[in-house]
Amino acid sequence: MKKYLIIGSGFSGSVLAQQLCENNIVHVVEERSHIGGNCYTEKDAETGITLHQYGPHIFNTDNVEVWNYIQQFCEMVPFINRVKSIYQNQVYSLPINLHTINQFFKKDFSPKEAKSFIESLSDTSIDVPQNFEEQALKFVGKDLYKAFFYGYTKKQWGCEPSELPASILKRLPVRFNYNDNYYAMPLQGIPRNGYTEIFEKMLNHPNITVTLNKKLTAEEIDFSEYDHVFYSGPIDAYFDYKYGRLGYRTVFFEKFTDEGDFQGNAVINYADQETPHTRIHEHKHFTPWEEHDKTVYFKEFSKETDEKDIPYYPKRLQGDMEMLEKYFEEKDKLSNITFIGRLATYRYMDMHHVIAEALETAKQFQ
């Protein structure tokens, strides 16, 4: 029987713990006061509404293995995320689809007509897009880019879209039909009782010990006590920022409680630069199978991550990637430790990517 230390209790750490605990001793250390990382949910004391405390999480995947795995720990209720965007006092559907195009340009295009029209707006001088802005201009042209991407992106990332990699925009399709499902994945849902139940069940095993409210630095880890260590925190923090801090954006929220229904939808983006928040999420709409007289909604704001903030989104600008190479070189010198998850590998990863990576990693140590 081996002994493993896992730092972090989000999906990376919790899946690893669940997979490794049967014939091993597992100690999970979490710096926050709760398990589940940014996927943590809890019932609002006043309204009884399940709150996504760190922002909306809609599980979506094309990985059947991951879909089947997660349902061992919850009932996944089908859920379609139909995001809206407000630009200059008009409400539009996202991703950009045939309804968005016709509404924005005051047309009644058929799919073929819309496709030809959007192609005519494309910046044909851009062969291979080198950044976010070029990717958008090549895909949808100047007007749609300015309306739905420029202001929102600048607020979200805190820099000009031309400074961001083109890969960020590849997650946002353009559709020439009336499909307003935000995600293209075939399997989509939200756990009936919230995400926290999943983590509680994953970590509920006599061979798993969980320690909350404890932040372990590299110097504090006693490697002699464990057969292997798994680290899911920020890679630059592990090395005490010896080459500098990697760029992350973080988000923070203003919470409001109201009667009835505030906005009639789970998520509405605010595309105008002049509006300080990036979006509003109204949490009762994530559980349409429930009925609530009151409502809770969060205004979401984006900012640069400082020492006291929780990092959310890796920026991956050129300077970040050069710094990351140095941290990877340090990591590769180490033995007996595996860096796993979004923060430790400095990649944007959805929940299903994180789970798949953890399942694959666990196979090497079972």
N, C-alpha and C positions, 0 to 999 in steps of 0.2 A: 504494500500500500504506500503510494507516494503522497507527498504533501505539496500543495500548490498555493501560491499567493496570487490573488487577482485584485488589481487596483482599479476600482471603478465598477459600479453596479448598473450601468446602462445595458443595452442589448448585448454589446460585446462581452462584458464581464459576466452578466447573468446567464447567457447561453453557454459560455465556457464552463461556468460553475455547474450548471445543470447537466452538461454532457460529461464532465469529469468526476462527478461526486460519487458515482456508484461504487467504485473500487478505490477511491482516493479521499484524502482529507483536503478540503478546500476552505481557505480563509479569504473572504471578500472584504476589502477595506474601501469605504466610501467617505469622501470628504464632506458631502452634504448631510442633511438631517434625514434624508429619505433615500430609498432605493429607486432605480428606474431612470436615472439621468434626466435628460430633457424630455423624455416620454412620460414622465410622471403625471398622473391625473389624480384629482381628489374631488369629493363632493363638496360643493359650496354649502357652508353651514346655514346660510340664510334661505337659499332657494332650493337646495337639493340638486342643483344642476351639476353634472360632471364637468369639471374645468380642465382644459389642457393648459396646465400652468405655465408651460414654456412655449406656447404657440401650437397651432393646429397640427395634428398628426393623423393623416389618413393613410392607412396601410394599403399599398398597391404594389403588385408584383406580377411578373410572368413566370416566376420560379415556383413550380408546383410543390417541390420538396420543402421550400421555406413556408409556403402557404399551409401545407399539411402539418408541418412542425409547430407553427405558432398556434394552431387550433387545438393542440393538446392542452393548452393553458387558458383558453378563452372560447367564448362563442363569438365568432366574427360575423357581424351583421353587415350585409351588403350596403354600401354607401357610395353615392356618386357626388363628387365635389364639383359644384357648378359655380365657379368663381365669376364675380362681376367686377367691372372696373369703372370708376367715375372719372371722367375727363371733361372739363369745362361744363360741369353741371348736367352732363348726360351719362346715363348708365348703359354700359356695353357688356357683352359677354366675352369671357376669355376661356380658352385661348381664342385668338382671332379666328373666326369662322365665317360662314356665308352670311349669317345674320349681322355680325359685327361689320363686315365689309359693306353690305347693303345699307345698313343704318348710318354708318360713318360717311359714306359718299352719296347718300340719298339716292340709291339705285335699287333696281329689282333684278339684279343679275341672276342668271342660272349658274350652276357650278362651272360650266365650261367658260362662260363669259367672265365670271369672276376671276378664274385662273388666268385667262388671257390679260385681263385688266391689271392684275397684280404683277404679272410678268412685265407689263409695259412700264410699271413704276420702278422696277428693279434697277439698281445702279449697275449697269452692264460693264462699267469700267473696272469693277472689282472682280477679279478672277478667283483668287483664293483669299477669303477673308482672314485678316490678321488679328482682328480684335472684335469685341462685342458690337461696336457701332457698325463696322463694315459688314458683319454677319447680318445685322438687322436691315441695313440698307439694301443688301443683296437679296434678302428674303422678301421684304414688304415695302421697300421704298421709304422716302423721307417722311411723308405725312403720317403714316401709321406708326413709324418709329418714334416720331416726336410725341405722338398722342399716348401711346401705351408703354413705351419702353424707356425713353430718355429720362423723364423726370422721376419715374418710379425707381429706375436703376440707380440714378445718381443719389437718391435718398437712401436706397438700400445698401449701396456699396461705398458711399462717401467719396466717390471720385468720378471723373469723366468716364462714360462707357467705353471710350476709345482706349482707356488704360487697362480694361478687363479682357481676359482671354475670350476668344470667339466661342469656346466650348460651353460657356454658361448659357448662351441663347439656344443651344441645340435642344435644351429641355422643353422649349416652348414651341409647339408646332403651329402651322397655319393650315386650316381646314377649309375645303371648298364644299362643305355641306353644313347642316345645322346642328352638328354634334357639338354640344357645349360641355361634355365631360372633360374636366381639366386634365385627367390622366388618360393615357392610352393603354395602360396595362389591363389585361383581361380579368385579373383578380383584385377586387377592391373592397375594403370594408373598414369598420371600426369595431373594436371589442365592445360587446354589450355593456359590460360593467366597468369600462375604462381600462387603461393600460396597466395601472398599478397592480391589478389582480394577476396579470401575467407574470410580473416579476416576483410577486409573493409566492406564486406556485413554483416558479423555477427555482427559487432559493429555499424552498421548504423541504429540506432533507437533513437528516441527522448528521451527515458528514460535512455539511456546510455551516460555517460560522460567519456572520456578517457583523462588521464593526462600522458604525456610523460616526459622523462628525470627527473623522480623523484624516488628516492630510499627511501622506507619507512622502518624504523627499527621498531622492536616491540614496543619500547618506544614511537614512534611517532604516533602509531595507536590510534585513539580516539574511543575506543569500545563503548562508550556511544552514539556515533553518528550513529551507524549502528546496524541493527538487527542481522547481521552475517557477518563474515569476512572469505574470502577464500584466502588461501596463497599457491602460486605455486613456491616459491623460494626455495633455499637450506635450509633444516631443521636445519643444524648446524649454518647457518648464522642467522636464526631467533632467536636462543638462544645465539647469540653473541659468538659462539664457546666455550662455557663454559666447555665442555668436550674435546675440541680439534676439529681439522678439519677432516672431513670425506675425504677419498681418492677419487679423481676424476681424470680422464684424460681429457685433453682439446686438441683441434686441432687448428692449424693455417695454413694459406695458403699463397703461393706466386702466384700472378696473372701474366699471360702472355697473350699477344695478338699476333696473327700471321695471315698470309694469308692462305686461303684454309682450309685444314683439317690437324690437328696436329697428332692425333693418330688413327682416324678411329673408335672410340668407346667411349661410355659415360664414362666408368670407367675401368681403368687398375691398378691392384695392383702390387706392387713391393716387391717380397717375399724375396729377398736377404737382409741379415742384413747390408751389406756394403752400400746399397742405403739408404740415410737418410730419404727420404720421403716414406710414406706408400702407396700412390696411386696418380694417376693423374685423375682428372675428366674434361672432355671437354664438355662445357655446351650446345653447339649447338646440340649435339646428344641427349639431353633430350627433344628436340622439333623437331623431324624429319619431322614434317609437315611444318616447316618453311625452308626458304632458306637464307643463309648468305654467303657472299663472304669471310668474315674474320672469325676468330675463337678466342675464349677465353678459356684458360684452367688454372686450379688451381693445383699446387703441394700441397699436404696435408702432414703436419707433426704432430706428436703427442708429447705431453709433459705433465709433471705433472702440475696440476692446482695450481697457486699461487693466491695471493689476488686480482690481477688485471685481472685475466682470467675468461672467461665464462666456467663454468663446463659443460662437455658433458656426459661422461660415468662414472657411479658409479663403483668403483673397487670392492667393497664388499669383501675385504680380511678379514681375521679373526678379526684383530684389528678393522677394520671398523664396523663390525657387532656387536662387543661388545660395541663400542661407540654408535652405532645407538640405541641399547637397552636403553641406558641412555637418549638419546634424545626422544625416544618414551615415556618413563616414564614421562618426562617433558611435552610432548604434551598431554598425557592423563589426566594431571591435569587441563588442560585448558578447558574452555567452550566458546561458541560463536565464535569458529574458526575451520575451516576445512583445513587440509593439503592435497593438491591434486597434482597429477602429478609426473613426474620423479624425480625432484629435492627434492620436499617436502616429498616424501616417499622413496627416495633413492633406486629406482628400475630401471632396464633397461626396458623401455616401448617404443614400436613403436607407430606411430601416431594413428593407429586405436585403440590401447589399451587406449591411453590418452583420445581420444574422447569418447569411450564407458564408461570409468570411469566418465568423466564429465557429460555425459547424465544421468547416473544412479544417480550421486550425486545431480544433479539439481532436480530430481523427489522428493527428500526429502524436497525441499524448495519452490516448486511451489505452 
